[in-house]
Each structure stands twice: as structure tokens, then as C-alpha cells.
Amino acid sequence: MSTTYKISFRTTLKNSRSFQRLHDCLKQLNVKHWAYDFQDFILTLTSDLSDFRRIQAALKSSGYVCQFVKLESLADSH
């Protein structure tokens, strides 16, 4: 079973079209769960992809300026 990661980026969405483009980009990356905090400009997503750089590169190629904030494993720590 693969490990799921919670990944956070700081980025700014300018309008609803930008939000839709973000949704489409994350869908192509097969990211099913994500949230955007409009107050703190933080995009948080869950993914089984531990290489956040691939996600960051895809977001940048879609026109977003993304600063990596945090990566944490959501695996049970028994």
C-alpha cells in the first residue's frame, strides 16, 4: 500500500479562471483531494507522489508561481 503525503505550496490565484486552471492541472496529476486557503494563499493537497518537485513543476508550467512550504507523510506511525 502506498503512502499518502500532505503537500503545501504558497501560490496566488487571481480569479475564477485561474482557480479552474488549477483544478484542471491537479486533475491531470491525479490529485483527488486539495484545498486552497484564500486568506493565507496556501494550496494544500494529498498525493501518493512523494516528489513534490513534479507537482511544483506542473503547476509552474500552468503559469503558477509556487513556493514549496511543507511535505508530511500521512502514514500511520505505529
BAFI-3210 file (N, C-alpha, C; in Angstrom, 3 decimals, decimal comma, padded with zeros to 6 digits):
// residues 78
n [1|2|3|4|5|6|7|8|9|10|11|12|13|14|15|16|17|18|19|20|21|22|23|24|25|26|27|28|29|30|31|32|33|34|35|36|37|38|39|40|41|42|43|44|45|46|47|48|49|50|51|52|53|54|55|56|57|58|59|60|61|62|63|64|65|66|67|68|69|70|71|72|73|74|75|76|77|78]
n.u [000,845|000,569|002,111|000,517|000,827|000,804|000,946|002,089|001,858|002,698|000,852|-000,714|-004,014|-005,589|-008,155|-011,425|-011,038|-008,379|-008,553|-010,023|-008,193|-006,186|-007,558|-007,895|-005,215|-004,370|-006,067|-005,084|-002,737|-003,704|-004,548|-006,700|-007,728|-007,741|-007,192|-007,672|-006,507|-007,720|-007,124|-004,544|-003,185|-002,447|-002,012|-003,070|-002,611|-003,338|-001,457|-000,136|002,272|005,482|007,404|007,451|008,441|007,764|005,022|005,132|006,534|004,666|002,607|003,941|004,402|001,856|001,503|001,600|003,114|004,772|005,665|007,312|006,152|005,665|006,025|004,505|004,209|001,311|001,063|000,274|001,779|002,901]
n.v [-001,181|002,189|005,157|008,101|011,568|014,831|017,858|021,165|024,325|027,735|029,987|032,259|032,858|034,508|034,908|033,464|031,960|031,287|029,625|027,502|026,599|025,706|023,593|021,885|021,297|019,928|017,777|016,435|015,528|013,591|014,237|014,018|015,135|018,334|021,664|025,198|027,965|031,025|033,211|032,887|032,171|029,505|026,416|023,239|019,813|016,292|013,472|010,511|010,789|011,307|013,016|016,172|018,046|017,372|017,894|020,622|021,539|020,985|022,710|025,158|025,124|025,521|028,122|029,099|030,624|028,961|028,338|025,972|024,713|022,704|019,170|016,281|013,007|011,004|008,552|005,913|006,045|003,703]
n.w [000,000|-000,843|000,466|001,617|001,098|002,527|001,038|000,844|-000,738|-001,388|-003,163|-005,478|-006,481|-009,031|-010,134|-010,963|-013,260|-013,073|-010,854|-011,938|-013,840|-012,149|-010,904|-013,141|-013,750|-011,415|-011,560|-013,811|-012,710|-011,136|-008,572|-006,010|-003,661|-002,475|-001,256|-001,107|000,580|000,709|002,274|003,389|001,151|000,576|-000,919|-000,345|-000,643|-001,056|-001,893|-003,440|-004,416|-003,660|-004,583|-004,541|-006,259|-008,857|-008,936|-008,336|-010,599|-012,614|-011,859|-012,134|-014,895|-015,719|-015,229|-012,625|-009,801|-007,503|-004,234|-002,388|000,680|002,701|003,307|004,370|005,701|005,727|006,773|009,043|012,147|013,822]
ca.u [000,000|001,413|001,989|-000,089|001,535|000,148|001,923|001,602|002,546|002,165|000,613|-001,810|-004,999|-006,039|-009,573|-012,068|-010,416|-007,149|-008,966|-010,391|-006,947|-005,553|-008,328|-007,560|-003,824|-004,304|-006,777|-004,138|-001,759|-004,464|-004,703|-008,139|-008,103|-006,936|-007,905|-006,932|-006,813|-007,651|-006,586|-003,098|-002,648|-001,806|-002,610|-002,737|-003,144|-002,852|-000,997|000,769|003,520|006,339|008,266|006,680|009,000|006,998|003,782|005,515|006,880|003,419|001,918|004,687|004,181|000,500|001,507|001,555|004,350|004,536|006,772|007,101|006,066|005,807|005,661|004,448|003,619|000,079|001,077|000,125|003,075|002,753]
ca.v [000,000|003,378|006,194|009,348|012,737|016,138|018,776|022,546|025,324|029,094|030,493|033,218|032,703|035,869|034,972|032,151|031,230|030,753|028,526|026,389|026,098|024,946|022,351|021,046|020,866|018,926|016,594|015,733|014,887|012,605|014,700|013,986|015,952|019,536|022,835|026,450|028,951|032,334|034,202|032,702|031,811|028,200|025,272|022,005|018,671|014,974|012,737|009,395|011,165|011,948|014,002|017,412|018,844|017,075|018,662|022,027|021,804|021,002|023,956|026,259|025,100|026,026|029,561|029,466|030,780|028,138|028,149|024,797|025,041|021,567|017,818|015,391|011,697|010,765|007,136|005,621|005,878|002,738]
ca.w [000,000|-000,962|001,482|001,164|001,605|002,533|000,459|000,863|-001,548|-001,338|-004,511|-005,543|-007,547|-009,328|-010,474|-011,067|-014,370|-012,500|-009,988|-012,821|-014,431|-011,074|-010,794|-014,294|-013,598|-010,356|-012,059|-014,682|-011,827|-010,372|-007,188|-005,766|-002,505|-002,329|-000,744|-001,247|001,614|000,058|003,199|003,538|-000,170|000,697|-001,588|000,354|-001,368|-000,667|-003,063|-003,153|-005,073|-002,660|-005,237|-004,675|-007,356|-010,075|-008,819|-008,428|-011,999|-013,383|-011,521|-012,755|-016,342|-015,931|-015,014|-011,213|-009,043|-006,314|-003,303|-001,553|002,097|003,610|002,882|005,523|005,466|006,469|007,153|010,477|012,809|014,924]
c.u [000,891|001,111|001,366|000,620|000,632|001,215|001,313|002,502|001,919|002,052|-000,587|-002,707|-005,622|-007,542|-010,142|-011,491|-009,117|-007,454|-009,313|-009,147|-006,177|-006,239|-007,959|-006,148|-003,714|-005,019|-005,864|-003,079|-002,398|-004,509|-006,199|-008,586|-007,160|-007,825|-007,019|-007,419|-006,615|-007,068|-005,063|-002,404|-001,890|-002,649|-002,130|-003,383|-002,621|-002,546|-000,163|002,124|004,396|007,225|007,465|007,188|008,259|005,682|004,078|005,834|005,625|002,637|002,614|004,460|002,768|000,385|001,463|002,957|004,095|005,797|006,427|007,115|006,371|005,371|005,633|003,733|002,370|-000,032|000,905|001,495|002,899|004,096]
c.v [001,244|004,387|007,434|010,503|013,961|017,141|020,173|023,444|026,683|029,577|031,427|032,909|034,067|035,971|033,560|031,323|030,579|029,551|027,298|025,767|025,261|023,589|021,391|020,481|019,758|017,643|015,772|015,003|013,810|012,942|014,824|014,912|017,145|020,665|024,053|027,429|030,339|033,411|034,113|032,325|030,488|027,145|024,028|020,856|017,379|014,204|011,551|009,637|011,919|013,032|015,275|018,252|018,594|017,861|020,143|022,400|021,871|022,281|025,151|026,292|025,553|027,508|030,013|029,634|030,082|028,015|026,961|025,217|023,822|020,275|016,952|014,100|011,554|009,302|006,993|005,387|005,007|002,264]
c.w [000,000|000,146|000,862|001,850|001,560|002,117|000,432|000,031|-001,270|-002,780|-004,483|-006,730|-007,786|-009,584|-010,608|-012,212|-013,898|-011,602|-010,829|-013,453|-013,405|-010,912|-011,920|-014,190|-012,556|-010,764|-012,966|-013,872|-010,947|-008,878|-006,926|-004,633|-002,386|-001,826|-000,938|-000,191|001,005|000,972|003,290|002,236|-000,140|-000,021|-000,852|-000,396|-000,777|-001,930|-002,614|-003,803|-004,076|-003,265|-005,510|-005,843|-008,662|-010,081|-008,982|-009,874|-012,865|-013,110|-012,168|-014,257|-016,699|-015,605|-013,567|-010,655|-007,716|-005,489|-002,415|-000,093|002,965|002,933|004,132|005,153|006,318|006,890|008,658|011,078|014,045|015,373]
res [m|s|t|t|y|k|i|s|f|r|t|t|l|k|n|s|r|s|f|q|r|l|h|d|c|l|k|q|l|n|v|k|h|w|a|y|d|f|q|d|f|i|l|t|l|t|s|d|l|s|d|f|r|r|i|q|a|a|l|k|s|s|g|y|v|c|q|f|v|k|l|e|s|l|a|d|s|h]
***
